[in-house]
Amino acid sequence: MTTSAPVEYAVGNRPALVVLLFGSTLGVMAGSTVVPVLEVIRSDLGVSGTAAGLIITAHGLAIAVSSPLVGWLIDRLGVRPVLAGGLVLYGLAGGAGLFITSYPVLIASRLVFGVGAATVFSGTTVALLALYRGPLRDRVMGWRSTTTSLGGLVWPLLAGAVGGVSWHAAFAVYLVGVPLGVATLLALPNSRPQASERTATGGVLALLRARPALLGLYGLMITTALLMYALAVFLPQRLAQVGVTEPFLVSLFTVGSAVAMSVVGLLYARVRARLGYDVLLRVSAALWIGTFVVLGVTDVPAVIAVAPVLFGLGNGLAFPALTVLVGEAAPPELRGQTVALSATGSFAGQFFSPLLLGPLIGATTITTGFLAAAGLAGIVLLILLATKVSASVTIRRSADDGSTARP
């Protein structure tokens, strides 16, 4: 039987919840922290714009590649030691930019940093899924969406403030991972499947064969990431075409998505209590369609401003729903690897989004690229309308009650 902390312990352990929600903000800050000082870094190190872009994207590739190993370690060692170690690695490798003056060394540090970020993403997700169930899990996942989106606002602002002194100083923000790693060891219970359970399960490949719906969930996560980075990368270029170039004004457009996602996160548990997962995901896809149709057909800045808000609303519904669906599809002894594969899909989607959409935009126009993104979201909606998405897969509840759990 799997050893796990009782639900009552999780509910009463506020330090664990604070640590996990705080840790969840570190994933979104991984690349955004560098953005305010990226041009200064490019100029100081004498590299091209493409090479400078790798400073932001290299960690995403490292996350995609290393996540399966991270999930394997979580399933065998338990989430607490792996997450704590990953947070320390995140802090040290990210903070190394304080002292690095060589571009190749900086890229190498970003790749190592990506391994720490992969651990943080998978570790916080697995821990939240293990500690909370039912309506409480929905509430916590909504809170996670809110704190994650708020982290996307606060951390870049802090990095930009200290980056005014030196671009190296912006990397000091990552050092928060070190004390958070120590707090993880103190606040979190540990859960680790017994060897007999791990052997009997047959591994994650057997799970994918037994539950092919997981592949559909991973595909939806990849598509979500593709669309998210299509918006992040090409919206500023679209704004420049309609005369919005001042950095502060551009930031106001992008902030709309984070604010909308934060609001939805606070309301998510109530919405989830009334709607099934299939309805939530269909609404998300419809909002994504609206996002890119608006971007593809209008030249009015005030109307364009609506698009990021629509996308944030869709992500605010889809992010917690997909997280729970993936977590519920796996038995506890394989949850780490199952969640880690979702990280691989999501960050691979982020990495390849501009590579896939960029050539189309280069050959046509940005608005054509946005309409193509709307078409992709439309395909997703058609698939969702033709299928039933639910978390009805029965999984074994851990040893705290020995019963069967359904969300």
Residue pairs with C-beta under 8 A, 6 or more apart in sequence:
1 194
1 197
1 398
1 399
1 402
2 191
2 192
2 193
2 194
2 197
2 332
2 333
2 396
2 398
2 399
3 191
3 192
3 193
3 194
3 398
3 399
4 130
4 189
4 191
4 332
4 398
4 399
4 400
5 13
5 130
5 131
5 189
5 191
5 400
6 400
6 401
7 131
7 132
7 133
7 136
7 400
7 401
9 189
10 16
10 17
10 131
10 132
10 189
11 132
11 136
13 131
13 187
13 189
15 183
15 186
15 187
16 127
16 131
16 187
16 188
16 189
17 131
17 140
18 187
19 180
19 183
19 184
19 187
19 188
20 124
20 127
20 128
20 131
20 144
20 188
21 143
21 144
21 147
22 147
22 180
23 83
23 87
23 120
23 123
23 124
23 180
23 184
24 124
24 144
24 147
24 148
24 151
25 147
25 148
25 150
25 151
25 152
25 154
25 155
26 87
26 90
26 117
26 120
26 151
26 176
26 177
26 180
27 117
27 120
27 121
27 124
27 148
28 148
28 149
28 151
28 152
28 155
29 151
29 152
29 155
29 156
29 173
29 174
30 59
30 60
30 94
30 113
30 114
30 117
31 56
31 57
31 59
31 60
32 152
32 155
32 156
32 159
33 94
33 155
33 156
33 159
33 170
33 171
33 173
33 174
34 41
34 55
34 56
34 159
34 170
34 171
35 56
35 156
36 156
36 159
36 160
36 163
36 170
37 159
37 160
37 163
37 167
37 170
38 52
38 53
38 55
38 56
39 52
40 163
40 167
41 52
41 55
41 106
41 167
42 48
42 49
42 51
42 52
44 167
45 52
45 101
45 102
45 103
45 106
47 103
51 103
54 107
54 110
55 106
55 107
55 110
57 350
57 351
58 107
58 110
58 111
58 114
59 110
59 111
59 113
59 114
59 117
60 114
60 347
60 348
60 350
60 351
61 111
61 114
61 347
61 348
61 351
62 110
62 111
62 112
62 113
62 114
62 115
62 117
62 118
63 114
63 115
63 117
63 118
63 121
63 343
63 344
63 347
64 343
64 344
64 345
64 347
64 348
64 351
65 344
66 114
66 115
66 118
67 118
67 121
67 122
67 340
67 341
67 343
67 344
67 347
68 337
68 340
68 341
68 344
69 340
70 82
70 86
70 115
70 118
70 119
70 122
70 123
70 336
70 340
70 343
71 122
71 204
71 336
71 337
71 338
71 339
71 340
71 341
72 336
72 337
72 340
73 82
73 336
74 82
74 83
74 122
74 123
74 126
74 335
74 336
74 337
74 340
75 193
75 198
75 333
75 334
75 335
75 336
75 337
76 192
76 198
77 192
78 190
78 191
78 192
79 123
79 126
79 127
79 130
79 188
79 190
79 191
79 336
80 127
80 184
80 185
80 188
80 189
80 190
81 185
81 190
82 119
82 123
83 119
83 120
83 123
83 124
83 127
83 181
83 184
83 188
84 181
84 182
84 184
84 185
84 188
85 119
85 181
86 115
86 116
86 117
86 118
86 119
86 120
86 123
86 181
87 116
87 119
87 120
87 177
87 178
87 180
87 181
87 184
88 116
88 177
88 178
88 181
88 182
89 112
89 113
89 115
89 116
89 119
89 177
90 113
90 116
90 117
90 119
90 120
90 174
90 177
90 181
91 116
91 174
91 175
91 176
91 177
91 178
91 179
91 180
91 181
92 116
92 175
92 177
92 178
93 109
93 110
93 112
93 113
93 115
93 116
93 174
94 109
94 113
94 116
94 171
94 173
94 174
94 175
94 177
95 171
95 172
95 174
95 175
95 178
96 109
96 113
96 171
97 106
97 109
97 168
97 170
97 171
97 174
98 168
98 169
98 171
98 172
99 168
100 106
100 109
100 168
113 174
116 177
118 340
118 343
118 347
120 177
121 343
122 336
122 339
122 340
122 343
124 144
125 323
125 327
125 339
125 342
125 343
126 327
126 335
126 336
126 339
127 188
128 137
128 140
128 141
128 144
129 137
129 323
129 324
129 327
129 335
129 339
130 191
130 332
130 335
130 398
131 189
132 140
133 397
133 405
133 407
134 405
134 407
135 269
135 273
137 324
137 407
138 268
138 269
138 272
138 273
138 320
138 324
138 407
139 268
139 269
141 268
141 320
141 323
141 324
142 264
142 265
142 266
142 267
142 268
142 269
142 272
142 320
143 265
143 266
144 265
144 320
144 323
145 261
145 262
145 264
145 265
145 268
145 315
145 316
145 319
145 320
146 261
146 262
146 263
146 265
146 266
147 265
148 261
148 265
148 319
149 257
149 258
149 259
149 261
149 262
149 265
149 312
149 316
150 258
150 262
152 258
153 255
153 258
155 173
158 173
159 170
159 173
160 170
162 169
162 170
162 172
162 173
163 169
163 170
191 332
191 398
193 332
193 333
197 331
197 333
198 333
201 207
201 331
201 333
201 334
203 334
204 334
204 337
204 338
204 341
207 214
207 329
207 330
207 331
207 334
207 338
208 214
208 215
211 329
211 393
213 329
213 393
214 326
214 329
214 330
214 338
216 383
216 387
217 322
217 325
217 326
217 329
217 342
218 326
218 341
218 342
218 345
219 345
220 281
220 318
220 322
220 380
221 322
221 326
221 342
221 345
221 346
221 349
222 345
222 346
222 348
222 349
223 349
223 376
223 377
223 380
224 315
224 318
224 319
224 322
224 346
224 349
225 345
225 346
225 347
225 348
225 349
225 350
225 353
226 349
226 350
226 352
226 353
226 356
226 357
226 373
226 376
227 288
227 291
227 292
227 311
227 353
227 373
227 376
227 377
228 311
228 315
228 350
228 353
229 349
229 350
229 353
229 354
230 292
230 353
230 354
230 357
230 369
230 370
230 373
231 257
231 291
231 292
231 295
231 307
231 308
231 311
232 254
233 353
233 354
233 357
233 358
234 354
234 357
234 361
234 366
234 369
234 370
235 253
235 254
235 295
235 307
235 308
236 250
236 254
237 366
238 295
238 304
238 366
238 367
238 370
239 245
239 249
239 250
239 253
239 301
239 304
241 299
241 366
242 299
242 300
242 301
242 304
243 301
244 250
244 253
244 301
252 305
253 304
253 305
253 308
254 308
255 308
256 305
256 308
256 309
256 312
257 308
257 309
257 311
257 312
257 315
258 312
259 309
259 312
260 308
260 309
260 310
260 311
260 312
260 313
260 316
261 312
261 313
261 315
261 316
261 319
262 316
263 316
264 271
264 312
264 313
264 316
264 317
265 316
265 320
268 316
268 317
268 320
271 280
271 317
272 280
272 320
272 321
275 283
276 389
276 390
277 321
277 324
277 325
277 389
277 390
277 391
278 384
278 387
278 388
278 389
278 390
280 317
280 318
280 321
281 317
281 318
281 321
281 322
281 384
281 389
282 381
282 384
282 385
283 314
283 317
284 314
284 315
284 317
284 318
284 321
285 314
285 377
285 378
285 380
285 381
285 384
286 314
286 381
287 310
287 311
287 313
287 314
287 317
288 310
288 311
288 314
288 374
288 377
288 380
289 374
289 377
289 378
289 381
290 307
290 310
291 307
291 308
291 310
291 311
291 314
291 374
291 377
292 307
292 370
292 371
292 373
292 374
292 377
293 370
293 371
293 374
294 303
294 304
294 306
294 307
294 310
295 304
295 307
295 367
295 370
296 367
296 368
296 370
296 371
296 374
297 367
297 371
298 304
322 342
323 339
323 342
324 391
324 407
325 389
325 391
326 338
326 339
326 342
327 335
327 338
327 339
328 391
328 393
328 395
328 407
329 338
329 391
329 393
329 395
330 337
330 338
330 339
330 395
331 395
331 396
332 395
332 396
332 398
357 369
357 372
357 373
360 368
360 369
360 372
361 368
361 369
391 406
391 407
392 406
394 404
394 405
394 406
395 404
395 405
396 404
396 405
397 403
397 404
397 405
